[in-house]
């Protein structure tokens, strides 16, 4: 009848955000199987025991979820504010656990101070006496390199915020914002990899995920 507001099934457009995907479910199942396999193999490892920790996989899942959500986001509103909030929260929550002899939970602000002020003695005290390294990278080399990489990551955080503010005010392209943000994300991930070459792999906690998410969201959405 004319004027009937009802639509036929062919006219109904489903929202892609909520569309069920068999392929996505299969990839998620495959990823879960890989994670469980790695965790079971590393449970009794001297250097990779952290890979068996649920906190490690929860933190990595948070980073992956940030990337997925940021890619699906259709708006740039509040992208700068959310990045600043995530970075600020990451400083006051636990970020790493050095499980060498006695488990030492390290908060984000402590790692920030170590990277910024170069307090190598603090890091040395956390993991003293130093264990042997599995890649023969000495403790005196791996920790300073990791700290300098962390310093570079933290330095690019405010630089990317300033670049985004300038680009937003002048209505310019955000090419430099994305480059700085992606560079910061790469440095954040590399710092843990380099540190893990000198000591047993530390357990990642949500503070580390928030630290990476603060720049990952800006890099994807800018």
ZIFENCOR-V148201 format. One record per helix or strand of 2 or more residues. SS is the DSSP state (H for helix, E for strand). FROM is the first residue (numbers start at 0). TO is the last residue. Records with the same first field share a line. If there is no record, write none. Layout:
SS = FROM-TO  FROM-TO
This chain:
H = 8-10  15-17  21-40  48-51  53-71  78-89  107-116  119-125  138-169  174-195  205-220
E = 93-97  103-106  202-203
